[in-house]
Amino acid sequence: MIQLLFLVLFAESVMAFLLLVKIGPLRDLVMKTLDQIKMGKGPATVKTIAGTMSVILLSSLMSIVKIQNKGAKLGTMSPMDQVLWRTHLLEASLMGFALFLGFIIDRLHHYLQKLVNLRSNVGASKEELESLKKEKVELKEKEENASKEIKQLKEQISSISQSLKKVMVECEEKDKRVETAEAHVTSLQKQAADLLLEYDRLLEDNQNLQAQAIRHKN
């Protein structure tokens, strides 16, 4: 029993040391082993072993107390009682250390798992941060390109508006010229009508004069 407890303590000490100090891939191997132990029926088996060891520990402690009480009553312990007392004390000490180291290993495994998860989350967060930074840079570039295009469009719009103003001014000038020309044509038409009337009157006067001249000759 004692040799088995020493073997368990040695194995637990090595496991705890490998969990505390990373030596190559040994920590990962121990973590995988503990993961497999905690899967399926492993936790129930471990709890059963721990409960059995706790019962044996309590039994050893009770035996130690009984031997001490017997020795106190007799005033001294016999050599056999001393051997039994030391044996039970050693077994109780070894089982107590084994249970304590088992608890330490369980907590170390739990917190190392959390640490691994946190590191993976941090890695994912870093990747997301890098992607967000890239998107931010791309958005800035797009924004700069858009601002340049907006400036160019504004310049084009201003040039077009200026050209439109010039065209409108030219159209107004042409409209004024057309109005002036129409007024001039109207005045010319009136003058032509007056001239036609005057021509008709003169023609009629001429005909009258010719008729009078013919009469005088006769």
BALOBA-1460 file (C-alpha; in Angstrom, 3 decimals):
// residues 218
<rec num="1" residu="m" x="0.000" y="0.000" z="0.000"/>
<rec num="2" residu="i" x="2.746" y="2.425" z="0.971"/>
<rec num="3" residu="q" x="4.760" y="1.618" z="-2.146"/>
<rec num="4" residu="l" x="1.661" y="2.211" z="-4.277"/>
<rec num="5" residu="l" x="1.064" y="5.558" z="-2.550"/>
<rec num="6" residu="f" x="4.695" y="6.551" z="-3.157"/>
<rec num="7" residu="l" x="4.250" y="5.607" z="-6.823"/>
<rec num="8" residu="v" x="1.040" y="7.679" z="-7.039"/>
<rec num="9" residu="l" x="2.752" y="10.650" z="-5.363"/>
<rec num="10" residu="f" x="5.700" y="10.381" z="-7.736"/>
<rec num="11" residu="a" x="3.398" y="10.251" z="-10.779"/>
<rec num="12" residu="e" x="1.328" y="13.185" z="-9.502"/>
<rec num="13" residu="s" x="4.472" y="15.203" z="-8.708"/>
<rec num="14" residu="v" x="5.845" y="14.626" z="-12.203"/>
<rec num="15" residu="m" x="2.475" y="15.548" z="-13.727"/>
<rec num="16" residu="a" x="2.197" y="18.725" z="-11.636"/>
<rec num="17" residu="f" x="5.788" y="19.679" z="-12.511"/>
<rec num="18" residu="l" x="5.128" y="19.194" z="-16.235"/>
<rec num="19" residu="l" x="1.984" y="21.313" z="-15.949"/>
<rec num="20" residu="l" x="3.892" y="24.080" z="-14.192"/>
<rec num="21" residu="v" x="7.020" y="23.987" z="-16.380"/>
<rec num="22" residu="k" x="6.694" y="23.634" z="-20.155"/>
<rec num="23" residu="i" x="9.267" y="21.150" z="-21.415"/>
<rec num="24" residu="g" x="8.827" y="20.585" z="-25.130"/>
<rec num="25" residu="p" x="5.573" y="18.802" z="-25.988"/>
<rec num="26" residu="l" x="5.284" y="17.111" z="-22.551"/>
<rec num="27" residu="r" x="2.800" y="19.664" z="-21.187"/>
<rec num="28" residu="d" x="0.542" y="19.181" z="-24.198"/>
<rec num="29" residu="l" x="0.796" y="15.414" z="-23.725"/>
<rec num="30" residu="v" x="-0.209" y="15.721" z="-20.057"/>
<rec num="31" residu="m" x="-3.066" y="18.078" z="-20.977"/>
<rec num="32" residu="k" x="-4.372" y="15.611" z="-23.566"/>
<rec num="33" residu="t" x="-4.109" y="12.761" z="-21.055"/>
<rec num="34" residu="l" x="-6.096" y="14.740" z="-18.478"/>
<rec num="35" residu="d" x="-8.654" y="15.680" z="-21.120"/>
<rec num="36" residu="q" x="-9.152" y="12.011" z="-21.935"/>
<rec num="37" residu="i" x="-9.415" y="11.133" z="-18.230"/>
<rec num="38" residu="k" x="-12.139" y="13.774" z="-17.772"/>
<rec num="39" residu="m" x="-14.150" y="12.436" z="-20.713"/>
<rec num="40" residu="g" x="-16.838" y="9.776" z="-20.458"/>
<rec num="41" residu="k" x="-16.700" y="7.737" z="-17.263"/>
<rec num="42" residu="g" x="-13.334" y="9.189" z="-16.244"/>
<rec num="43" residu="p" x="-14.659" y="11.817" z="-13.795"/>
<rec num="44" residu="a" x="-16.840" y="9.235" z="-12.015"/>
<rec num="45" residu="t" x="-13.879" y="6.857" z="-11.719"/>
<rec num="46" residu="v" x="-11.624" y="9.608" z="-10.363"/>
<rec num="47" residu="k" x="-14.286" y="10.648" z="-7.834"/>
<rec num="48" residu="t" x="-14.687" y="7.024" z="-6.739"/>
<rec num="49" residu="i" x="-10.925" y="6.635" z="-6.226"/>
<rec num="50" residu="a" x="-10.748" y="9.939" z="-4.349"/>
<rec num="51" residu="g" x="-13.697" y="8.924" z="-2.159"/>
<rec num="52" residu="t" x="-12.101" y="5.557" z="-1.413"/>
<rec num="53" residu="m" x="-8.805" y="7.240" z="-0.508"/>
<rec num="54" residu="s" x="-10.658" y="9.709" z="1.696"/>
<rec num="55" residu="v" x="-12.379" y="6.849" z="3.527"/>
<rec num="56" residu="i" x="-9.044" y="5.065" z="3.969"/>
<rec num="57" residu="l" x="-7.533" y="8.350" z="5.162"/>
<rec num="58" residu="l" x="-10.268" y="8.784" z="7.760"/>
<rec num="59" residu="s" x="-9.817" y="5.174" z="8.820"/>
<rec num="60" residu="s" x="-6.076" y="5.705" z="9.225"/>
<rec num="61" residu="l" x="-6.658" y="8.873" z="11.233"/>
<rec num="62" residu="m" x="-9.132" y="7.051" z="13.474"/>
<rec num="63" residu="s" x="-6.620" y="4.243" z="13.949"/>
<rec num="64" residu="i" x="-3.959" y="6.809" z="14.863"/>
<rec num="65" residu="v" x="-6.297" y="8.403" z="17.399"/>
<rec num="66" residu="k" x="-7.205" y="4.981" z="18.876"/>
<rec num="67" residu="i" x="-3.558" y="4.011" z="19.231"/>
<rec num="68" residu="q" x="-2.751" y="7.354" z="20.853"/>
<rec num="69" residu="n" x="-5.673" y="6.982" z="23.276"/>
<rec num="70" residu="k" x="-4.605" y="3.429" z="24.094"/>
<rec num="71" residu="g" x="-1.062" y="4.610" z="24.749"/>
<rec num="72" residu="a" x="-2.353" y="7.507" z="26.867"/>
<rec num="73" residu="k" x="-4.355" y="5.065" z="29.000"/>
<rec num="74" residu="l" x="-1.434" y="2.668" z="29.430"/>
<rec num="75" residu="g" x="1.085" y="5.475" z="29.834"/>
<rec num="76" residu="t" x="3.222" y="4.145" z="26.984"/>
<rec num="77" residu="m" x="2.820" y="2.505" z="23.574"/>
<rec num="78" residu="s" x="4.032" y="-0.979" z="22.904"/>
<rec num="79" residu="p" x="6.518" y="-1.509" z="20.040"/>
<rec num="80" residu="m" x="3.749" y="-3.028" z="17.923"/>
<rec num="81" residu="d" x="1.496" y="-0.012" z="18.548"/>
<rec num="82" residu="q" x="4.370" y="2.327" z="17.670"/>
<rec num="83" residu="v" x="4.925" y="0.498" z="14.384"/>
<rec num="84" residu="l" x="1.196" y="0.579" z="13.612"/>
<rec num="85" residu="w" x="0.972" y="4.262" z="14.586"/>
<rec num="86" residu="r" x="3.879" y="5.181" z="12.317"/>
<rec num="87" residu="t" x="2.494" y="3.046" z="9.496"/>
<rec num="88" residu="h" x="-0.952" y="4.633" z="9.744"/>
<rec num="89" residu="l" x="0.607" y="8.092" z="10.029"/>
<rec num="90" residu="l" x="2.731" y="7.501" z="6.937"/>
<rec num="91" residu="e" x="-0.242" y="6.149" z="5.006"/>
<rec num="92" residu="a" x="-2.420" y="9.087" z="6.095"/>
<rec num="93" residu="s" x="0.299" y="11.571" z="5.162"/>
<rec num="94" residu="l" x="0.852" y="9.950" z="1.761"/>
<rec num="95" residu="m" x="-2.887" y="9.785" z="1.026"/>
<rec num="96" residu="g" x="-3.363" y="13.379" z="2.151"/>
<rec num="97" residu="f" x="-0.539" y="14.565" z="-0.083"/>
<rec num="98" residu="a" x="-1.891" y="12.440" z="-2.946"/>
<rec num="99" residu="l" x="-5.367" y="13.943" z="-2.623"/>
<rec num="100" residu="f" x="-3.899" y="17.438" z="-2.315"/>
<rec num="101" residu="l" x="-1.710" y="16.944" z="-5.381"/>
<rec num="102" residu="g" x="-4.694" y="15.532" z="-7.271"/>
<rec num="103" residu="f" x="-6.678" y="18.665" z="-6.441"/>
<rec num="104" residu="i" x="-3.730" y="20.861" z="-7.471"/>
<rec num="105" residu="i" x="-3.408" y="18.974" z="-10.779"/>
<rec num="106" residu="d" x="-7.141" y="19.342" z="-11.443"/>
<rec num="107" residu="r" x="-6.994" y="23.101" z="-10.807"/>
<rec num="108" residu="l" x="-3.854" y="23.492" z="-12.905"/>
<rec num="109" residu="h" x="-5.489" y="21.621" z="-15.762"/>
<rec num="110" residu="h" x="-8.629" y="23.765" z="-15.446"/>
<rec num="111" residu="y" x="-6.756" y="27.066" z="-15.448"/>
<rec num="112" residu="l" x="-4.420" y="25.984" z="-18.241"/>
<rec num="113" residu="q" x="-7.466" y="25.118" z="-20.335"/>
<rec num="114" residu="k" x="-8.837" y="28.594" z="-19.631"/>
<rec num="115" residu="l" x="-5.465" y="30.073" z="-20.545"/>
<rec num="116" residu="v" x="-5.416" y="28.145" z="-23.833"/>
<rec num="117" residu="n" x="-8.961" y="29.286" z="-24.613"/>
<rec num="118" residu="l" x="-8.050" y="32.871" z="-23.756"/>
<rec num="119" residu="r" x="-4.988" y="32.696" z="-25.983"/>
<rec num="120" residu="s" x="-7.046" y="31.285" z="-28.835"/>
<rec num="121" residu="n" x="-9.642" y="34.019" z="-28.282"/>
<rec num="122" residu="v" x="-6.869" y="36.611" z="-28.185"/>
<rec num="123" residu="g" x="-5.469" y="35.196" z="-31.424"/>
<rec num="124" residu="a" x="-8.899" y="35.345" z="-33.028"/>
<rec num="125" residu="s" x="-9.351" y="38.869" z="-31.681"/>
<rec num="126" residu="k" x="-5.970" y="39.851" z="-33.119"/>
<rec num="127" residu="e" x="-6.963" y="38.439" z="-36.492"/>
<rec num="128" residu="e" x="-10.261" y="40.334" z="-36.318"/>
<rec num="129" residu="l" x="-8.360" y="43.470" z="-35.308"/>
<rec num="130" residu="e" x="-5.980" y="43.061" z="-38.244"/>
<rec num="131" residu="s" x="-8.894" y="42.534" z="-40.617"/>
<rec num="132" residu="l" x="-10.638" y="45.588" z="-39.160"/>
<rec num="133" residu="k" x="-7.460" y="47.626" z="-39.596"/>
<rec num="134" residu="k" x="-7.223" y="46.473" z="-43.218"/>
<rec num="135" residu="e" x="-10.875" y="47.363" z="-43.774"/>
<rec num="136" residu="k" x="-10.253" y="50.742" z="-42.152"/>
<rec num="137" residu="v" x="-7.308" y="51.385" z="-44.471"/>
<rec num="138" residu="e" x="-9.390" y="50.304" z="-47.472"/>
<rec num="139" residu="l" x="-12.247" y="52.551" z="-46.370"/>
<rec num="140" residu="k" x="-9.825" y="55.455" z="-45.991"/>
<rec num="141" residu="e" x="-8.495" y="54.823" z="-49.485"/>
<rec num="142" residu="k" x="-12.038" y="54.613" z="-50.844"/>
<rec num="143" residu="e" x="-12.928" y="57.788" z="-48.979"/>
<rec num="144" residu="e" x="-9.904" y="59.584" z="-50.419"/>
<rec num="145" residu="n" x="-10.750" y="58.354" z="-53.917"/>
<rec num="146" residu="a" x="-14.365" y="59.388" z="-53.434"/>
<rec num="147" residu="s" x="-13.291" y="62.834" z="-52.204"/>
<rec num="148" residu="k" x="-11.030" y="63.193" z="-55.251"/>
<rec num="149" residu="e" x="-13.864" y="62.172" z="-57.543"/>
<rec num="150" residu="i" x="-16.206" y="64.584" z="-55.758"/>
<rec num="151" residu="k" x="-13.674" y="67.385" z="-56.240"/>
<rec num="152" residu="q" x="-13.354" y="66.516" z="-59.917"/>
<rec num="153" residu="l" x="-17.138" y="66.412" z="-60.283"/>
<rec num="154" residu="k" x="-17.430" y="69.770" z="-58.535"/>
<rec num="155" residu="e" x="-14.846" y="71.216" z="-60.886"/>
<rec num="156" residu="q" x="-16.690" y="69.745" z="-63.864"/>
<rec num="157" residu="i" x="-20.002" y="71.080" z="-62.547"/>
<rec num="158" residu="s" x="-18.491" y="74.534" z="-62.015"/>
<rec num="159" residu="s" x="-17.014" y="74.526" z="-65.523"/>
<rec num="160" residu="i" x="-20.333" y="73.318" z="-66.970"/>
<rec num="161" residu="s" x="-22.227" y="75.972" z="-65.016"/>
<rec num="162" residu="q" x="-19.865" y="78.642" z="-66.317"/>
<rec num="163" residu="s" x="-20.283" y="77.358" z="-69.869"/>
<rec num="164" residu="l" x="-24.034" y="77.314" z="-69.342"/>
<rec num="165" residu="k" x="-23.951" y="80.890" z="-68.126"/>
<rec num="166" residu="k" x="-21.967" y="81.901" z="-71.194"/>
<rec num="167" residu="v" x="-24.411" y="80.066" z="-73.437"/>
<rec num="168" residu="m" x="-27.352" y="81.725" z="-71.675"/>
<rec num="169" residu="v" x="-25.720" y="85.133" z="-72.104"/>
<rec num="170" residu="e" x="-25.103" y="84.396" z="-75.777"/>
<rec num="171" residu="c" x="-28.706" y="83.212" z="-76.149"/>
<rec num="172" residu="e" x="-29.966" y="86.406" z="-74.543"/>
<rec num="173" residu="e" x="-27.773" y="88.454" z="-76.873"/>
<rec num="174" residu="k" x="-29.021" y="86.467" z="-79.865"/>
<rec num="175" residu="d" x="-32.608" y="86.895" z="-78.684"/>
<rec num="176" residu="k" x="-32.035" y="90.618" z="-78.466"/>
<rec num="177" residu="r" x="-30.506" y="90.594" z="-81.955"/>
<rec num="178" residu="v" x="-33.444" y="88.595" z="-83.263"/>
<rec num="179" residu="e" x="-35.892" y="91.007" z="-81.672"/>
<rec num="180" residu="t" x="-33.982" y="93.925" z="-83.144"/>
<rec num="181" residu="a" x="-33.917" y="92.231" z="-86.546"/>
<rec num="182" residu="e" x="-37.636" y="91.455" z="-86.326"/>
<rec num="183" residu="a" x="-38.353" y="95.064" z="-85.414"/>
<rec num="184" residu="h" x="-36.173" y="96.215" z="-88.320"/>
<rec num="185" residu="v" x="-37.956" y="93.800" z="-90.692"/>
<rec num="186" residu="t" x="-41.314" y="95.061" z="-89.449"/>
<rec num="187" residu="s" x="-40.261" y="98.650" z="-90.040"/>
<rec num="188" residu="l" x="-38.971" y="97.714" z="-93.504"/>
<rec num="189" residu="q" x="-42.269" y="95.967" z="-94.270"/>
<rec num="190" residu="k" x="-44.144" y="99.105" z="-93.210"/>
<rec num="191" residu="q" x="-41.864" y="101.244" z="-95.366"/>
<rec num="192" residu="a" x="-42.364" y="98.849" z="-98.288"/>
<rec num="193" residu="a" x="-46.150" y="99.028" z="-97.840"/>
<rec num="194" residu="d" x="-45.980" y="102.812" z="-97.715"/>
<rec num="195" residu="l" x="-43.793" y="102.850" z="-100.789"/>
<rec num="196" residu="l" x="-46.240" y="100.588" z="-102.617"/>
<rec num="197" residu="l" x="-49.089" y="102.874" z="-101.674"/>
<rec num="198" residu="e" x="-47.085" y="105.897" z="-102.826"/>
<rec num="199" residu="y" x="-46.173" y="104.046" z="-106.016"/>
<rec num="200" residu="d" x="-49.819" y="103.249" z="-106.692"/>
<rec num="201" residu="r" x="-50.760" y="106.862" z="-106.076"/>
<rec num="202" residu="l" x="-48.010" y="108.131" z="-108.324"/>
<rec num="203" residu="l" x="-48.976" y="105.613" z="-110.979"/>
<rec num="204" residu="e" x="-52.563" y="106.765" z="-110.774"/>
<rec num="205" residu="d" x="-51.472" y="110.408" z="-110.960"/>
<rec num="206" residu="n" x="-49.309" y="109.574" z="-113.915"/>
<rec num="207" residu="q" x="-52.192" y="107.914" z="-115.672"/>
<rec num="208" residu="n" x="-54.377" y="110.921" z="-114.937"/>
<rec num="209" residu="l" x="-51.764" y="113.290" z="-116.246"/>
<rec num="210" residu="q" x="-51.366" y="111.226" z="-119.380"/>
<rec num="211" residu="a" x="-55.151" y="111.263" z="-119.887"/>
<rec num="212" residu="q" x="-55.241" y="115.027" z="-119.415"/>
<rec num="213" residu="a" x="-52.355" y="115.450" z="-121.835"/>
<rec num="214" residu="i" x="-54.167" y="113.445" z="-124.489"/>
<rec num="215" residu="r" x="-57.241" y="115.546" z="-124.033"/>
<rec num="216" residu="h" x="-55.314" y="118.789" z="-124.459"/>
<rec num="217" residu="k" x="-53.829" y="117.524" z="-127.680"/>
<rec num="218" residu="n" x="-57.220" y="116.703" z="-129.099"/>
